[in-house]
């Protein structure tokens, strides 16, 4: 009995020591003291730059828990995975730096800027913009929205937007973001020329992050092409944060935020100078990793497209849409309608639950009253149809296609087809840009087929790209049947360029690894023969 009591007392002492150590770390409010803190001559704390707080080594109540965040923490502990090892690397204002800066179109004379800050929300923020920062301070605009969708683990930062209005056509603007006195470097974007009819759009879909996302070649191709593009179009499935658990060490850790942050920083030198317009995909719906399933708080915080709708800021206010789920915009000779293939129509794939389904998924959908989305879509298309003289092209962008390969109908997209196809045909949508299938498919209707020409550009590279290819086999097919002229291809990852003028609308499919253009679709206007394949 005495031996048992002694063992219990020892265990109690160890637990008490750990609790006191954790409490000691948690009570420290500055980085230097945290990093230098010791207990029994051992460094036992680390500073997390994401929540700007001190934590004990081994704590799970921290935004810096996963190994993927090792670049965001500072510790002298020998057992810490933090890459920063000295208190000299502490920066008391690091969390106020504007990160992941990205632009979106916000009407004919406006641009919206979005960014992230770490830790608590800054008290005062502004975006300053000017044609020349050297000669003038510029105009200042306040933040229009700040959102924190993931307060768990001490908080994963805030997402902000500001709208720059009164922009002149054909003008280069410089802008910088100020958060509680911490100023970003200035960045540059250019507005479209007045009366412009020609434009080039960089198009991609289903792109993951870095090597695990098999997207390095596409990211390098984007870098090579960005200077020639006016706008970037991303047809859903942005970054694949929800697939992070497929890769070690994220199989047992919560890596959703670390991967999403990584993707946004990876593409920032594109998004901070070009409008980056996104459509909602199924991989935006929720987090379904074991770590998320184990935490009801995190699972709820990441449900129903919350991260997607907080991080991005599309022109739904300007077009009568809802959040980033559906909206429209004009650019040069094209009216773009960005559709919602996931929720808010009868039997939608995620009408009531997220991508993990009714058993593991969280509640989803219902962003507007029943029927409101389809009603909005028809009204938007009807108005665009009346303005063909100004903008002859109507291009739809959404995530899920209902045709593939040689025109085969996808059974899992029947509800999507029923909600959209008839309206597309009724109002003469000229082209549907889509993704979801992790490969390239081009479908041009022929012989009186009244379906809409479709480009499936879901092959930019993602966490599922190679496994899909192993399952389907590798192919590169081009042919004709009674209804379609078709091409489908998965030998390489792929992105594309869409070029528009008042007379032609042309899409070039580009192999990411080589830059080779392997397919071209050109639509010609006007009637009586508006669609011609070249």
C-alpha positions as CSV (number, residue, x, y, z in Angstrom):
1,X,0.0,0.0,0.0
2,X,2.8,2.3,0.9
3,X,4.4,1.7,-2.6
4,X,1.1,2.4,-4.3
5,X,0.7,5.6,-2.4
6,X,4.3,6.7,-3.3
7,X,3.6,6.0,-7.0
8,X,0.4,8.0,-6.9
9,X,2.1,10.9,-5.1
10,X,4.8,10.9,-7.8
11,X,2.2,10.9,-10.6
12,X,0.4,13.7,-8.8
13,X,3.6,15.6,-8.6
14,X,4.3,15.2,-12.3
15,X,0.8,16.3,-13.3
16,X,1.0,19.3,-10.9
17,X,4.3,20.3,-12.4
18,X,2.9,20.1,-15.9
19,X,-0.1,22.1,-15.0
20,X,1.9,24.7,-13.3
21,X,4.3,24.9,-16.2
22,X,1.5,25.3,-18.7
23,X,-0.1,28.0,-16.5
24,X,3.2,29.8,-16.2
25,X,3.6,29.9,-20.0
26,X,-0.1,30.9,-20.6
27,X,0.3,33.9,-18.2
28,X,3.2,35.4,-20.1
29,X,2.2,38.2,-22.5
30,X,5.3,39.1,-24.3
31,X,7.4,37.1,-26.8
32,X,10.9,37.6,-25.3
33,X,9.9,36.5,-21.8
34,X,8.1,33.5,-23.2
35,X,11.0,32.2,-25.3
36,X,13.5,32.7,-22.5
37,X,11.3,31.2,-19.8
38,X,12.6,28.1,-18.0
39,X,11.3,25.6,-15.4
40,X,14.0,23.6,-13.6
41,X,16.5,25.1,-16.0
42,X,14.7,23.7,-19.0
43,X,13.0,26.0,-21.7
44,X,9.4,25.0,-21.6
45,X,7.4,27.6,-23.5
46,X,7.0,28.7,-27.1
47,X,5.6,31.9,-28.7
48,X,3.0,31.4,-31.5
49,X,2.9,34.2,-34.0
50,X,-0.5,33.2,-35.3
51,X,-2.4,34.0,-32.1
52,X,0.4,36.2,-30.6
53,X,0.4,34.2,-27.3
54,X,2.7,32.0,-25.2
55,X,2.1,28.3,-24.8
56,X,3.7,25.4,-23.0
57,X,5.6,22.8,-25.0
58,X,3.1,20.1,-25.9
59,X,0.0,22.2,-25.6
60,X,-2.8,21.4,-28.0
61,X,-4.6,24.7,-27.3
62,X,-2.6,26.6,-29.8
63,X,-2.9,27.6,-33.4
64,X,0.8,26.6,-33.8
65,X,0.1,22.9,-32.9
66,X,0.6,21.3,-36.3
67,X,4.2,20.7,-37.6
68,X,3.3,22.7,-40.7
69,X,3.3,25.9,-38.6
70,X,6.8,25.5,-37.4
71,X,7.8,28.7,-39.2
72,X,5.3,30.6,-37.2
73,X,6.6,29.9,-33.7
74,X,9.7,30.7,-31.6
75,X,11.2,28.5,-28.9
76,X,14.5,27.5,-27.3
77,X,13.3,24.1,-26.2
78,X,15.2,21.1,-27.5
79,X,12.0,19.3,-28.1
80,X,10.2,22.1,-29.9
81,X,9.6,21.9,-33.7
82,X,9.7,25.7,-34.0
83,X,12.1,26.8,-36.7
84,X,12.9,30.1,-35.0
85,X,15.1,29.5,-32.0
86,X,16.0,32.9,-30.4
87,X,14.2,35.7,-28.6
88,X,15.9,38.1,-31.0
89,X,13.4,36.9,-33.7
90,X,10.5,38.2,-31.7
91,X,8.6,41.0,-33.3
92,X,5.9,42.5,-31.2
93,X,4.0,43.8,-34.2
94,X,4.4,40.8,-36.5
95,X,0.7,39.9,-36.1
96,X,-0.3,43.3,-37.6
97,X,1.3,42.6,-40.9
98,X,-1.2,42.3,-43.8
99,X,-0.8,38.9,-45.3
100,X,-2.4,36.9,-48.2
101,X,-3.4,40.1,-50.1
102,X,-5.8,39.5,-52.9
103,X,-7.9,41.6,-55.3
104,X,-11.3,41.2,-56.8
105,X,-13.4,43.2,-59.2
106,X,-16.1,45.3,-57.4
107,X,-18.0,47.1,-60.1
108,X,-17.1,49.2,-63.2
109,X,-14.9,51.7,-61.3
110,X,-13.9,49.8,-58.1
111,X,-11.6,47.1,-56.8
112,X,-11.9,45.2,-53.6
113,X,-8.8,44.3,-51.5
114,X,-8.8,41.5,-49.0
115,X,-6.1,40.4,-46.5
116,X,-5.5,38.5,-43.3
117,X,-4.0,39.5,-40.0
118,X,-3.0,37.2,-37.1
119,X,-4.0,37.2,-33.5
120,X,-6.6,39.8,-32.3
121,X,-8.4,42.2,-34.7
122,X,-6.4,45.4,-35.2
123,X,-8.1,48.5,-33.8
124,X,-7.6,50.7,-36.8
125,X,-7.1,49.7,-40.4
126,X,-7.1,51.5,-43.8
127,X,-6.1,51.0,-47.4
128,X,-4.4,54.0,-49.0
129,X,-4.3,54.1,-52.8
130,X,-2.9,56.5,-55.4
131,X,-1.5,56.7,-58.9
132,X,1.8,57.6,-57.4
133,X,2.7,57.0,-53.8
134,X,5.9,59.0,-54.1
135,X,4.2,62.2,-55.1
136,X,1.0,62.0,-53.0
137,X,-0.3,60.2,-49.9
138,X,-3.4,59.1,-51.7
139,X,-7.0,58.4,-50.7
140,X,-7.8,56.4,-47.6
141,X,-10.6,54.0,-47.3
142,X,-11.7,52.2,-44.1
143,X,-12.3,48.4,-43.7
144,X,-15.8,47.4,-44.8
145,X,-15.7,43.9,-43.2
146,X,-13.6,42.0,-40.7
147,X,-14.4,38.3,-40.0
148,X,-12.9,35.6,-37.7
149,X,-14.4,32.3,-38.6
150,X,-12.1,30.1,-36.6
151,X,-11.7,31.3,-33.0
152,X,-10.6,27.9,-31.8
153,X,-7.2,27.1,-30.4
154,X,-6.6,30.7,-29.3
155,X,-7.7,32.1,-32.7
156,X,-6.5,31.8,-36.2
157,X,-6.6,35.4,-37.2
158,X,-9.0,37.8,-39.0
159,X,-9.9,38.4,-42.6
160,X,-10.6,41.9,-43.8
161,X,-11.8,43.7,-46.9
162,X,-11.9,47.2,-48.2
163,X,-13.4,48.7,-51.4
164,X,-11.4,51.1,-53.5
165,X,-13.9,53.3,-55.4
166,X,-13.8,56.0,-58.0
167,X,-11.0,54.4,-60.0
168,X,-10.2,55.9,-63.4
169,X,-10.1,53.6,-66.5
170,X,-6.8,52.6,-68.0
171,X,-4.9,53.6,-64.9
172,X,-2.2,52.0,-62.8
173,X,-2.8,52.3,-59.0
174,X,-0.5,51.8,-56.1
175,X,-1.9,50.7,-52.7
176,X,-0.8,49.8,-49.3
177,X,-2.5,48.4,-46.2
178,X,-2.1,50.0,-42.7
179,X,-3.0,48.0,-39.6
180,X,-2.5,49.8,-36.3
181,X,0.4,51.7,-37.8
182,X,2.1,48.8,-39.5
183,X,2.3,49.5,-43.2
184,X,2.6,47.0,-45.9
185,X,4.8,47.5,-49.0
186,X,2.9,49.1,-51.8
187,X,1.5,47.0,-54.6
188,X,0.1,47.8,-58.0
189,X,-2.9,47.0,-60.1
190,X,-4.2,48.4,-63.4
191,X,-7.8,49.1,-64.3
192,X,-9.3,48.2,-67.7
193,X,-9.2,50.8,-70.5
194,X,-12.5,52.7,-71.2
195,X,-14.5,51.0,-73.9
196,X,-12.1,48.1,-74.0
197,X,-13.4,45.0,-75.8
198,X,-10.4,42.8,-75.8
199,X,-9.1,41.0,-72.7
200,X,-7.2,37.9,-71.6
201,X,-8.2,35.6,-68.7
202,X,-6.0,33.0,-67.0
203,X,-8.3,30.1,-66.2
204,X,-7.8,27.1,-63.8
205,X,-9.7,24.8,-61.5
206,X,-9.1,22.3,-58.8
207,X,-5.6,23.4,-57.8
208,X,-4.0,22.1,-54.6
209,X,-1.0,23.5,-52.7
210,X,2.6,22.8,-53.6
211,X,4.0,19.3,-53.9
212,X,1.4,17.5,-51.9
213,X,-1.2,19.2,-54.1
214,X,0.7,18.2,-57.3
215,X,0.3,21.8,-58.4
216,X,3.9,23.0,-58.7
217,X,4.0,22.9,-62.5
218,X,0.7,24.8,-62.8
219,X,1.9,27.4,-60.3
220,X,5.0,27.9,-62.3
221,X,3.0,28.2,-65.5
222,X,0.8,30.8,-63.8
223,X,3.9,32.7,-63.0
224,X,5.0,32.6,-66.7
225,X,1.5,33.7,-67.9
226,X,0.4,36.2,-65.3
227,X,1.8,39.3,-67.1
228,X,-0.3,38.6,-70.2
229,X,-3.6,38.1,-68.2
230,X,-6.0,40.8,-67.0
231,X,-8.0,38.6,-64.6
232,X,-7.6,35.1,-63.1
233,X,-10.7,32.8,-63.1
234,X,-10.7,29.8,-60.7
235,X,-13.5,27.4,-61.2
236,X,-13.7,26.0,-57.6
237,X,-11.7,23.8,-55.3
238,X,-9.2,26.3,-54.1
239,X,-6.1,24.9,-52.3
240,X,-7.6,21.6,-51.0
241,X,-7.1,22.5,-47.4
242,X,-9.7,19.8,-46.6
243,X,-7.5,17.1,-48.1
244,X,-4.5,18.1,-45.9
245,X,-5.1,15.0,-43.7
246,X,-4.1,12.7,-46.6
247,X,-0.4,13.6,-46.0
248,X,1.8,13.0,-43.0
249,X,2.1,14.6,-40.5
250,X,-1.3,16.0,-41.0
251,X,-2.9,12.6,-40.8
252,X,-3.1,13.1,-37.1
253,X,-3.0,16.9,-36.8
254,X,-5.3,19.9,-37.6
255,X,-3.6,21.3,-40.7
256,X,-6.6,22.8,-42.5
257,X,-5.7,26.4,-41.7
258,X,-2.0,25.9,-42.2
259,X,-2.6,24.6,-45.7
260,X,-5.1,27.3,-46.7
261,X,-2.7,30.0,-45.4
262,X,0.1,28.3,-47.3
263,X,-1.9,28.3,-50.5
264,X,-2.9,32.0,-50.2
265,X,0.7,33.0,-49.6
266,X,1.9,30.8,-52.5
267,X,-0.3,32.7,-55.0
268,X,0.0,36.1,-53.4
269,X,2.3,37.6,-56.0
270,X,-0.5,36.9,-58.6
271,X,-3.5,37.8,-56.5
272,X,-2.2,41.1,-55.2
273,X,-1.9,42.5,-58.7
274,X,-4.6,40.8,-60.7
275,X,-8.3,40.3,-59.8
276,X,-8.7,36.7,-58.7
277,X,-12.3,35.6,-59.2
278,X,-13.4,32.3,-57.7
279,X,-16.4,29.9,-57.9
280,X,-17.5,27.7,-55.0
281,X,-16.5,24.0,-55.2
282,X,-17.2,21.0,-53.0
283,X,-13.8,21.2,-51.4
284,X,-14.8,24.6,-50.0
285,X,-17.6,23.2,-47.9
286,X,-16.0,22.0,-44.7
287,X,-13.2,20.2,-42.9
288,X,-13.7,16.5,-42.6
289,X,-10.3,15.3,-41.3
290,X,-10.0,13.1,-38.2
291,X,-8.8,16.1,-36.3
292,X,-11.9,18.1,-37.3
293,X,-14.2,15.2,-36.5
294,X,-12.6,14.9,-33.1
295,X,-13.3,18.6,-32.3
296,X,-16.9,19.6,-32.5
297,X,-15.9,23.2,-32.1
298,X,-13.5,23.2,-35.0
299,X,-15.9,21.2,-37.1
300,X,-18.7,23.7,-36.5
301,X,-16.5,26.7,-37.2
302,X,-15.4,25.3,-40.6
303,X,-18.9,24.1,-41.7
304,X,-21.0,25.5,-44.5
305,X,-18.3,27.1,-46.6
306,X,-17.3,29.4,-43.8
307,X,-13.6,29.7,-44.6
308,X,-14.3,30.2,-48.3
309,X,-16.8,33.0,-47.6
310,X,-14.6,34.7,-45.1
311,X,-11.4,34.6,-47.1
312,X,-12.7,35.7,-50.4
313,X,-14.7,38.8,-51.3
314,X,-16.5,38.6,-54.7
315,X,-18.8,41.3,-56.1
316,X,-22.1,39.8,-54.8
317,X,-23.2,43.1,-53.3
318,X,-22.7,44.8,-56.7
319,X,-24.5,42.1,-58.7
320,X,-27.3,41.0,-56.3
321,X,-25.6,37.7,-55.5
322,X,-25.0,36.1,-52.1
323,X,-21.6,35.9,-50.3
324,X,-19.2,34.2,-52.7
325,X,-21.7,31.5,-53.6
326,X,-23.1,33.3,-56.7
327,X,-22.5,36.6,-58.4
328,X,-21.7,38.2,-61.8
329,X,-19.4,40.8,-63.2
330,X,-18.5,42.4,-66.6
331,X,-15.1,42.7,-68.1
332,X,-14.4,44.0,-71.6
333,X,-16.7,42.2,-74.0
334,X,-17.7,39.5,-71.6
335,X,-20.5,39.2,-69.0
336,X,-19.4,36.5,-66.5
337,X,-22.0,34.8,-64.4
338,X,-20.5,32.7,-61.6
339,X,-22.9,30.0,-60.6
340,X,-23.4,27.8,-57.5
341,X,-23.3,24.1,-58.3
342,X,-23.2,23.1,-54.6
343,X,-26.3,24.4,-52.8
344,X,-29.6,26.2,-53.0
345,X,-31.4,24.4,-55.7
346,X,-33.5,21.2,-55.7
347,X,-31.4,18.1,-54.8
348,X,-28.2,20.1,-54.9
349,X,-25.1,18.0,-54.0
350,X,-24.6,19.8,-50.7
351,X,-28.2,21.1,-50.2
352,X,-28.3,20.1,-46.5
353,X,-24.9,18.7,-45.6
354,X,-21.3,19.3,-46.6
355,X,-19.0,17.2,-48.7
356,X,-18.6,14.5,-46.1
357,X,-22.4,13.7,-46.4
358,X,-25.1,13.3,-43.8
359,X,-23.2,11.0,-41.4
360,X,-19.9,12.9,-41.0
361,X,-20.7,16.2,-42.7
362,X,-22.0,19.3,-41.0
363,X,-25.2,21.2,-42.0
364,X,-24.8,23.2,-45.2
365,X,-26.6,25.3,-47.8
366,X,-29.7,27.5,-47.5
367,X,-27.9,30.7,-48.2
368,X,-31.1,32.2,-49.4
369,X,-34.8,31.4,-49.5
370,X,-35.9,28.4,-51.6
371,X,-35.9,29.3,-55.2
372,X,-34.0,32.6,-54.8
373,X,-30.8,31.4,-56.4
374,X,-32.4,30.1,-59.6
375,X,-34.6,33.3,-59.8
376,X,-31.5,35.4,-59.5
377,X,-29.6,33.4,-62.2
378,X,-32.4,33.8,-64.7
379,X,-32.8,37.5,-64.0
380,X,-29.0,38.0,-64.4
381,X,-28.9,36.1,-67.7
382,X,-32.0,37.8,-69.0
383,X,-30.4,41.3,-68.4
384,X,-27.1,40.2,-70.0
385,X,-29.0,39.0,-73.0
386,X,-30.4,42.5,-73.6
387,X,-26.9,44.0,-73.6
388,X,-25.3,41.8,-76.3
389,X,-24.5,44.9,-78.3
390,X,-22.2,46.1,-75.6
391,X,-21.0,42.7,-74.4
392,X,-21.7,40.0,-77.0
393,X,-20.4,37.1,-74.8
394,X,-22.0,35.5,-71.8
395,X,-19.6,33.1,-70.0
396,X,-20.7,31.0,-67.1
397,X,-18.2,29.7,-64.5
398,X,-19.1,27.0,-62.0
399,X,-17.6,24.0,-60.4
400,X,-19.5,20.9,-61.6
401,X,-20.0,19.9,-65.2
402,X,-22.8,17.6,-66.3
403,X,-21.0,16.4,-69.4
404,X,-17.5,14.8,-69.8
405,X,-15.2,13.1,-72.2
406,X,-17.1,12.5,-75.5
407,X,-20.4,14.0,-74.2
408,X,-21.2,11.4,-71.7
409,X,-23.7,12.7,-69.1
410,X,-22.6,12.6,-65.5
411,X,-25.2,10.8,-63.3
412,X,-23.9,12.5,-60.2
413,X,-24.6,16.0,-61.7
414,X,-28.1,15.5,-62.9
415,X,-29.6,17.9,-60.3
416,X,-26.9,20.5,-61.4
417,X,-27.9,20.0,-65.0
418,X,-31.6,20.4,-64.3
419,X,-31.0,23.7,-62.4
420,X,-28.7,25.3,-65.0
421,X,-28.7,23.8,-68.5
422,X,-32.1,25.0,-69.6
423,X,-31.4,28.5,-68.5
424,X,-28.0,28.5,-70.2
425,X,-29.6,27.4,-73.4
426,X,-32.6,29.8,-73.1
427,X,-30.4,32.9,-72.8
428,X,-27.6,31.8,-75.1
429,X,-24.7,31.3,-72.7
430,X,-21.7,31.0,-75.0
431,X,-19.3,29.0,-72.9
432,X,-19.4,27.2,-69.6
433,X,-16.0,27.0,-67.7
434,X,-16.0,24.3,-65.1
435,X,-13.9,21.9,-63.1
436,X,-14.5,19.1,-60.5
437,X,-13.1,16.4,-62.9
438,X,-9.3,16.4,-62.4
439,X,-8.5,16.5,-66.1
440,X,-9.2,18.5,-69.2
441,X,-12.4,18.0,-71.3
442,X,-13.6,20.2,-74.2
443,X,-17.1,19.7,-75.6
444,X,-18.4,21.6,-78.6
445,X,-22.0,20.8,-79.7
446,X,-22.5,20.0,-83.4
447,X,-25.2,18.9,-85.7
448,X,-28.0,20.9,-84.1
449,X,-27.1,20.0,-80.5
450,X,-28.2,23.1,-78.6
451,X,-26.1,22.4,-75.5
452,X,-23.6,25.0,-74.3
453,X,-19.9,24.6,-75.3
454,X,-18.1,23.4,-72.2
455,X,-14.5,23.5,-71.0
456,X,-13.7,21.3,-68.0
457,X,-10.4,22.7,-66.7
458,X,-10.1,20.8,-63.5
459,X,-6.6,19.4,-64.1
460,X,-4.4,22.1,-62.5
461,X,-3.1,19.5,-60.0
462,X,-4.5,18.5,-56.7
463,X,-4.1,16.0,-53.9
464,X,-6.3,13.5,-55.8
465,X,-4.8,14.0,-59.3
466,X,-2.5,11.0,-59.5
467,X,-4.9,8.6,-57.7
468,X,-7.6,9.6,-60.2
469,X,-5.3,8.9,-63.1
470,X,-4.4,5.5,-61.7
471,X,-8.1,4.8,-61.5
472,X,-9.2,6.0,-64.9
473,X,-6.0,5.4,-66.9
474,X,-4.1,8.0,-68.9
475,X,-5.7,9.4,-72.0
476,X,-5.6,11.9,-74.8
477,X,-8.5,11.6,-77.1
478,X,-9.9,13.8,-79.8
479,X,-12.9,12.9,-82.0
480,X,-16.5,13.5,-83.2
481,X,-19.8,11.8,-82.7
482,X,-23.3,12.7,-83.7
483,X,-23.6,15.5,-81.0
484,X,-20.1,16.6,-80.1
485,X,-16.7,17.5,-81.2
486,X,-14.6,16.6,-78.2
487,X,-11.2,16.4,-76.6
488,X,-10.2,14.9,-73.3
489,X,-6.7,14.8,-71.8
490,X,-5.0,13.9,-68.5
491,X,-1.4,13.3,-69.5
492,X,-0.2,16.4,-67.7
493,X,-1.6,19.0,-65.4
494,X,-3.2,21.9,-67.2
495,X,-4.4,25.5,-67.1
496,X,-5.8,27.7,-69.8
497,X,-6.1,31.2,-71.3
498,X,-9.4,32.7,-72.5
499,X,-9.1,35.5,-75.0
500,X,-12.1,37.7,-75.8
501,X,-12.9,40.3,-78.4
502,X,-16.2,41.4,-79.8
503,X,-15.8,39.0,-82.6
504,X,-14.2,35.9,-81.1
505,X,-13.9,34.0,-77.8
506,X,-11.0,31.7,-77.8
507,X,-9.8,29.2,-75.1
508,X,-6.3,27.6,-75.2
509,X,-5.6,24.6,-73.1
510,X,-1.9,24.6,-71.9
511,X,0.1,21.7,-70.5
512,X,1.5,23.0,-67.3
513,X,4.9,21.2,-67.4
514,X,5.8,22.2,-70.9
515,X,3.7,25.2,-71.8
516,X,2.5,23.5,-74.9
517,X,-0.9,24.5,-76.2
518,X,-2.6,21.2,-76.9
519,X,-6.2,22.3,-77.7
520,X,-7.9,25.4,-78.9
521,X,-11.6,26.3,-79.0
522,X,-12.7,29.4,-80.9
523,X,-16.2,30.7,-80.9
524,X,-17.2,33.3,-83.5
525,X,-19.9,35.9,-83.4
526,X,-22.3,37.2,-84.7
527,X,-25.3,35.1,-86.0
528,X,-26.4,33.3,-88.1
529,X,-23.5,31.0,-87.4
530,X,-22.2,32.1,-84.0
531,X,-20.3,28.9,-83.0
532,X,-17.4,27.6,-85.1
533,X,-14.7,25.2,-84.0
534,X,-11.2,26.1,-85.3
